[in-house]
Amino acid sequence: MAKTKVQKQVILRDLEAKLAKSKAVVFARFNGFGVAQNEELRNKLRSENSEYYVAKKTLLTKALSGAGLTDFNTKSSDGQMAVIFGYGDEIAPAKTLAEFVKSSEGKIDFAGGVLEGKIIGKSEVAALATLPSREELYAKILGSINAPVSGFVNALAGNLRNIVYVLKAIEEKK
């Protein structure tokens, strides 16, 4: 059943609000993606503070132009268009979608995205999905900061061990 003009205006306002609120947006093109797979993707994204939204391409184009993002052409891609709004980690939506792209056998794929208020292409979103998450980066930084300290502690402990070994050898000799 066709949507009325009022319903379309509500959807358009909703899309514009979600675009303004999100830190990152990933566009996905899908065709033949089953309901069960769709729900699994929705649930996985929901747990990562992201939202999966399927919208008509014309409404999406209007919402993007309302947000000042006119470089993305929704009409150029085949199939239906889904939008993934990332409210937390900027990389999480791309990473989650990348998992589904690998397992979907061509039923869903990247179509582009928005990062820091700029349109990014399909290849850039795929590259974004390969980056480590914020938590992984924090762990690496913490490990780098902690490495010299733990090395120093091990060096001191080694000297103490050597003293104990020397004293033990002297004791055994006597």
N, C-alpha and C positions, 0 to 999 in steps of 0.2 A: 504494500500500500504506500502510495506517495505521501511524502511529508508536506504539511502545510507550510506556508510562508512563515508563520509564527514559530513553528517547530524548528525550522531551519535557522531562524534568527537566534533562538535559544542555543542551538548547537554551535553556531558561529561564535556567540559570546562565550560559551563554555570553552571552545577551542582557544580563543584569544586569551582567556584567563589562564588556561593551562600553559600556553606558550610563555606568558609573562612570568609565571611562577617557577617554571622548570629551569634547571641549570644546564641540562643537555637534552636534546631531542634527537631521536633516531627514527628515520622513516624506513619502513619495511614494505616490500612488495611481496604479496603472496597470492598463490593460485592453487587451489586444491588442498589447502592446509585444513585438516580436519578439525572438528569441534573439540575433540579430546585434546589434540595438540595445542589448539588455541587456548583452552582453559589451563593446560599445564604451563604454557608460557605466561599467561596472565598471573597465575599464582606465584610462579617463580619471581616475576618482576615485582609483584606486590610485596613480597618478602624483602626486596631490596630497595624499597621506597621509590618505586617506579610505577608507571601506569601505562597500560596497553589500551589503545583507543583506535577503533576502526571508524573512519569517516569517509564521506564522499569526497572525491578529488576536487570538485568545484568548491565545496565548503572549506576544504583544507587550503586551497589556493587563496581564497578570500581571507582566511584567518592569517595566513602568512603575509599577505600584502598589507593587512591591517597592522601587523607587527613590524612592518618595514623590511620584510624578507621576500623580495620579489625575484630572487635569482633561481629559486627552485621551481622546476616545471613538473608538476604532478601528472600532467597528461602524457608525458613522454614514456612513462613506464606502463607495462602491461599488467593485467590483473588488478586486484584490489590493493588499496593502500592502508597501512596501519601506521599509527604514530605512537612512539614510545617516549613518554615524558619521564625524564630522570630528575627527581627532586633532591636526591642526596648526592651520592658519588657520581661524578660526570662520566666515568668509564663503565659503571655497572650495567646500564642498559645495552651498550654495545657488546660487552662481554657475554651477557646472558643470551642476546640474540645470536651471537656467533656460535654458541653451543647448539642452538636450534638449527642454524643454517647448515652446520656439519651433518646433523642427523636427519634433516628433512628431505634429502634427495631432490633438491631444487624446487621445493614447494614454497619456500620462503627465502628471501634474500634481502640484503641491504639495498636501499635506494638513495640514501643520503642522510643528512642530519643537520643539526644546528648546534654549534658550540661557541660559547662566549658571544652570542648575538650575530654570528656569521654562518652562512650556509657552507657546509662541507660536503664533499662528494662521497660516492660509494666507497672508493678505495681508501679515503681518509678515515671513514668510519671503521672499515675493516682493520686498518692500522691501529686505530684507537683501541679496538678490542684486544689487541695483542699486548698492550701496555699492562704493567703490573698495577694492581689496585692500590689505593691510598694506604691501606693497612700494610701491604707488602712493602711499599716504599718506606713507611715509617719504621718497619722492622729492619730494613737494610740500613737505614741511617743510624738507628740505635745500635746495630751491630758494629757499624764502622766507628762510631763514637766509643763504644765499649771495648773494641779490640786492643788499643794501646794499653788501657788500664789492665785488662786481663793478661796481656803479655808481660807487663811489668810485675804483676802479682806472681805469675808463673816463674819468672826469672828469680825473684826473691825466694820463692818456695824451693826452687832448684838449688840455690846456694845453701839454704838451711838443710836440705836433704843431703847435700854433699858433706856438710859439716858432720851430720849424724853418721854418715857412712865412714868418714875418717875416724871419728871417735870410736865407732864400733870396731873398726879394723885395729886400732891401737889397743882396745880392750882385749880383743881376741889374741893379739900378739903377746900380751903380758900374761 
